[in-house]
């Protein structure tokens, strides 16, 4: 298929642009419209507890803030809308994920041609802030977690919210490197015992402190943490327990090399009780042959991603996690068996390109409801 005949897809926050199958994928940067020289009255917005978000992105996609920008006819925001329409109004498909920054009335009245898909990413934490308020203006939705909360599958939740065109997309946003040879030595010859890789999260910190206190120097931790990686030391200033470890960030290549040398990788989601599942780390650990110990999901939805005890080891709470980590670190045969099965499952079912193409094909088959208005 020639480049000119490919369907145009706009995917906000997907780290890929270019040709993929029958599609040409583009992106859009909303941050550049809110530089220091632009008029944007943020005095009211900062009182919403979004100071950090605004500083990082220039605009928050929380629905009440997007609505304020739209109702106030903020010049910077309206320039964003005009240029988005000029550049991408002719798109065949638009995905808004992580997060939607377009006002739903603009979407409904102006973006008549494209099929519009809303992505649900950081749920249930963000559902009522950046998801449901926008959903009526979209033609369908995808979600990354098969579960919504303790007892509800995400597909059932979307049906309740009036969205009956929905799709589960495994959250793999980049192509991982598969080793040329994945034989017995690839899984057995590993000298790093235990890792956790992830950015700082206040919701996860109590669990990470327990993990560090239990395994100490046997645990390797990397990620982006504030204050030069020493933010865990500052927690007592807020009346909280300290995380006594400086945590450094690593590049994607360094991360891959580390995981190829690691026996067991710990995974956890934001919610401290079983709710959401399917973060990117869940796939990444398996893709690199690490034996993964992961928290369970609500409604047992983790079982729909990896087979428990055969491909990934799931735990109920931290005490259960400790018991299973200890077992795997002392039983190489079981660890290697599970790591190998998880590795094969990832490369069979969850590789990036195949899953993106399946998502695009599903979206391409929908009808845009705004064209019928």
C-alpha positions in Angstrom: 0.0 0.0 0.0 1.4 3.4 -1.0 2.1 6.0 1.7 -0.6 8.3 0.3 -3.3 5.6 0.5 -2.6 4.6 4.2 -5.2 5.6 6.7 -4.2 8.5 8.9 -4.1 7.8 12.7 -3.4 10.3 15.4 -2.3 8.7 18.6 -1.5 11.0 21.5 1.2 9.6 23.9 2.2 6.6 21.8 6.1 6.8 21.4 5.9 5.9 17.7 5.3 7.8 14.5 5.5 6.5 11.0 4.1 3.7 8.8 2.6 0.6 10.4 0.8 -1.8 8.1 -2.1 0.0 6.4 -1.7 3.0 8.7 0.3 6.2 9.0 0.6 7.2 12.7 1.1 10.8 13.8 1.2 12.5 17.2 0.5 15.9 18.6 2.2 17.9 21.4 -0.1 20.0 23.5 2.6 21.3 25.8 4.1 23.7 23.3 0.9 25.8 23.4 1.5 26.7 27.1 5.0 28.2 27.2 5.8 30.9 29.7 4.9 33.6 27.2 1.4 32.4 26.7 -1.6 33.8 28.6 -2.8 31.2 31.0 -4.3 32.1 34.3 -3.2 29.1 36.5 -3.9 30.8 39.9 -7.2 28.9 40.2 -5.8 25.7 38.8 -2.9 25.4 41.3 -5.4 25.3 44.1 -6.6 22.0 42.7 -3.5 20.2 43.8 -2.2 19.8 40.2 0.8 22.1 40.5 3.2 19.3 39.6 1.2 18.1 36.7 0.9 21.6 35.3 4.6 22.3 35.6 5.4 19.1 33.8 2.9 19.3 31.0 1.7 22.9 30.9 -1.9 21.8 30.9 -3.9 19.3 32.9 -6.4 17.1 31.3 -8.6 16.9 34.4 -12.0 17.5 33.0 -12.9 20.6 35.1 -9.6 22.3 34.1 -10.1 21.6 30.4 -13.6 22.9 30.8 -12.4 26.1 32.4 -9.9 26.7 29.6 -12.7 26.1 27.0 -15.4 28.2 28.8 -12.9 31.1 29.4 -11.8 30.9 25.8 -8.2 30.9 26.9 -6.1 32.1 23.9 -3.4 29.5 24.2 -6.0 26.7 24.5 -8.0 27.9 21.5 -4.9 28.1 19.4 -4.3 24.5 20.3 -7.8 23.6 19.2 -7.5 25.5 15.9 -4.2 24.0 15.0 -5.2 20.5 16.0 -8.2 20.9 13.6 -6.0 22.2 10.8 -3.4 19.5 11.2 -5.5 16.5 12.1 -9.1 17.2 11.3 -8.7 15.0 8.3 -7.6 11.9 10.3 -9.3 8.6 9.9 -8.8 7.6 13.6 -7.9 9.6 16.6 -6.8 8.0 19.9 -6.8 10.1 23.0 -4.9 8.3 25.7 -2.9 9.5 28.7 -4.8 11.9 28.5 -7.5 13.6 26.5 -6.8 17.3 26.3 -9.6 18.2 23.8 -12.9 19.5 25.2 -15.8 17.0 24.4 -17.9 19.7 22.8 -15.1 20.5 20.4 -14.7 16.8 19.7 -18.4 16.4 19.0 -19.0 19.5 16.9 -15.7 19.9 15.0 -14.2 16.4 14.6 -16.9 14.9 12.4 -14.8 12.8 10.1 -12.5 10.8 12.4 -13.4 7.7 14.5 -12.6 8.8 18.0 -11.3 6.4 20.7 -10.7 7.3 24.3 -8.1 5.4 26.3 -8.5 4.4 29.9 -5.0 4.1 31.4 -4.6 5.1 35.1 -7.8 3.6 36.4 -9.6 3.5 38.8 -7.5 6.4 40.1 -8.3 8.7 37.2 -11.6 7.4 35.9 -13.8 10.2 37.1 -11.2 12.9 36.4 -10.1 12.2 32.9 -12.3 9.4 31.6 -16.1 9.4 32.1 -16.6 13.1 31.7 -15.3 12.8 28.1 -16.7 9.5 27.1 -20.0 10.7 25.6 -18.1 12.4 22.7 -16.2 9.3 21.6 -17.1 6.5 19.4 -15.4 3.8 21.5 -12.9 3.2 24.2 -10.0 1.0 24.9 -8.8 -0.1 28.4 -5.5 -1.6 29.6 -6.7 -3.2 32.8 -9.2 -6.2 32.4 -10.5 -5.3 35.9 -11.9 -1.9 37.0 -12.1 -2.5 40.8 -12.3 -5.3 43.3 -15.4 -6.9 41.8 -15.9 -5.4 38.3 -14.4 -6.2 35.0 -13.6 -3.1 32.9 -15.8 -4.2 30.0 -18.8 -4.4 32.3 -18.0 -1.0 33.8 -17.8 0.6 30.3 -21.2 -0.9 29.4 -22.7 0.6 32.6 -21.3 4.0 31.5 -23.0 3.7 28.1 -20.0 2.8 26.0 -20.7 -0.5 24.3 -17.8 -0.4 21.8 -14.7 -1.2 23.8 -11.4 -3.1 23.4 -8.8 -4.5 25.8 -5.3 -3.5 24.7 -2.3 -4.9 26.5 -0.1 -2.0 27.5 3.0 -2.5 25.5 4.1 0.8 23.9 7.5 -0.1 22.6 9.3 -2.9 20.8 11.4 -4.9 23.3 14.6 -6.6 22.2 14.4 -10.3 22.0 17.7 -12.1 22.6 19.1 -14.0 19.7 19.4 -17.1 21.8 17.0 -17.9 24.6 18.2 -21.3 25.7 18.6 -22.8 29.2 21.6 -20.7 30.0 19.6 -17.5 29.2 17.3 -18.3 32.1 19.7 -19.9 34.5 22.9 -17.8 34.3 21.6 -14.7 36.2 23.4 -13.1 39.1 20.9 -10.4 40.1 18.5 -11.8 42.6 15.6 -9.4 42.9 14.6 -6.1 41.2 11.9 -3.5 41.3 11.9 -0.9 38.5 9.4 1.9 38.7 8.9 5.6 39.3 8.2 6.9 42.8 4.5 6.5 43.9 3.2 7.5 47.3 0.6 4.7 47.1 3.3 2.0 46.6 5.8 3.3 49.1 4.6 1.4 52.2 4.9 -1.9 50.2 8.3 -0.9 48.8 9.6 -0.1 52.3 8.6 -3.6 53.5 10.3 -5.1 50.4 13.5 -3.2 51.1 13.5 -4.0 54.8 13.0 -7.7 54.0 15.6 -8.1 51.2 18.0 -5.2 51.8 21.1 -5.6 49.5 19.5 -8.5 47.6 17.0 -6.0 46.2 18.0 -3.7 43.3 15.7 -0.6 42.8 15.7 1.8 39.8 13.4 4.5 38.6 12.8 8.2 38.5 12.6 9.4 42.1 12.8 13.1 43.0 15.6 15.0 44.7 18.4 13.1 42.9 16.9 9.8 43.8 16.9 10.6 47.5 13.3 11.5 48.0 12.7 8.4 50.1 15.0 9.8 52.8 12.8 12.9 53.1 9.6 11.1 54.0 10.1 11.6 57.8 9.6 15.3 57.2 6.0 14.4 56.3 5.6 12.1 59.3 6.1 9.0 57.2 8.6 6.1 57.2 11.7 6.6 55.3 12.9 4.6 52.3 16.6 4.3 53.0 17.9 3.8 49.5 19.0 6.3 46.9 17.2 5.3 43.7 18.8 6.1 40.3 17.2 6.1 36.9 18.5 4.0 34.1 18.2 4.1 30.3 16.1 1.6 28.3 19.2 -0.2 27.2 20.5 -0.4 30.8 17.1 -1.7 31.9 17.1 -4.4 29.3 20.6 -5.5 30.3 19.7 -5.6 33.9 16.6 -7.6 33.4 18.5 -10.2 31.3 20.6 -10.8 34.4 17.8 -10.9 36.9 16.2 -13.9 38.5 13.0 -12.5 40.1 11.2 -9.2 39.4 8.6 -7.7 41.7 5.6 -6.0 40.2 2.9 -4.0 41.9 0.1 -1.7 40.8 -1.0 1.6 42.4 -4.0 0.3 44.4 -2.9 -1.3 47.7 -5.7 -3.9 47.3 -6.5 -6.0 44.3 -8.1 -3.7 41.7 -6.4 -2.8 38.4 -3.8 -5.0 36.6 -1.8 -5.0 33.4 0.8 -2.2 33.8 3.6 -2.1 31.3 6.1 -3.7 33.8 3.9 -6.8 33.8 4.8 -7.5 30.1 8.3 -6.1 30.2 9.5 -8.5 32.9 8.3 -11.5 31.1 9.6 -10.3 27.8 13.1 -10.3 29.3 12.9 -13.8 30.9 12.5 -12.5 34.5 10.4 -14.7 36.8 7.7 -12.2 37.8 6.0 -12.0 41.2 3.0 -9.7 40.7 0.0 -8.5 42.8 -3.4 -10.0 42.1 -6.2 -8.1 40.4 -9.9 -7.5 41.2 -12.3 -10.1 39.8 -9.3 -12.4 39.3 -8.6 -10.5 36.0 -4.9 -11.2 36.2 -5.6 -14.7 35.1 -6.7 -13.4 31.7 -3.2 -12.0 31.0 -0.8 -14.7 32.4 -1.5 -18.1 33.8 -0.9 -18.1 37.6 2.0 -20.2 38.9 2.8 -21.4 35.4 3.7 -18.1 33.6 3.6 -15.5 36.5 3.5 -15.9 40.3 0.7 -13.8 41.8 0.4 -12.7 45.4 -2.4 -11.5 47.6 -0.4 -9.2 50.0 3.2 -8.5 50.9 3.5 -11.4 53.3 2.3 -13.7 50.5 4.8 -12.0 48.2 7.7 -12.6 50.6 6.8 -16.3 50.8 6.8 -16.7 47.0 9.9 -14.7 46.4 11.8 -16.8 49.0 10.6 -19.9 47.3 11.7 -18.8 43.8 15.1 -17.6 45.0 15.7 -21.0 46.6 14.2 -23.2 43.8 16.0 -22.6 40.5 14.1 -25.3 38.7 10.7 -23.7 39.5 11.9 -20.2 38.8 13.4 -21.1 35.4 10.2 -23.1 34.4 7.9 -20.1 35.2 10.3 -17.5 33.7 10.6 -19.5 30.5 6.8 -20.0 30.2 6.1 -16.3 30.8 8.8 -15.4 28.2 7.2 -17.6 25.6 3.7 -16.3 26.4 4.8 -12.7 25.9 6.5 -13.2 22.6 3.6 -15.3 21.3 0.7 -13.0 22.4 1.8 -9.6 23.5 4.5 -8.3 21.1 4.0 -4.6 20.4 3.4 -4.4 16.7 0.8 -7.2 16.4 -1.2 -5.7 19.3 -1.2 -2.2 17.9 -2.3 -3.5 14.5 -5.2 -5.4 16.1 -6.2 -2.3 18.1 -6.2 -0.2 14.9 -8.2 -2.8 13.0 -10.8 -2.8 15.7 -11.1 1.0 15.7 -11.2 1.1 11.9 -14.3 -1.1 11.9 -16.3 1.3 14.1 -18.7 4.0 12.8 -18.3 7.5 14.0 -21.4 8.6 15.9 -20.9 12.3 15.4 -21.3 11.8 11.6 -24.8 10.7 12.4 -25.7 13.8 14.4 
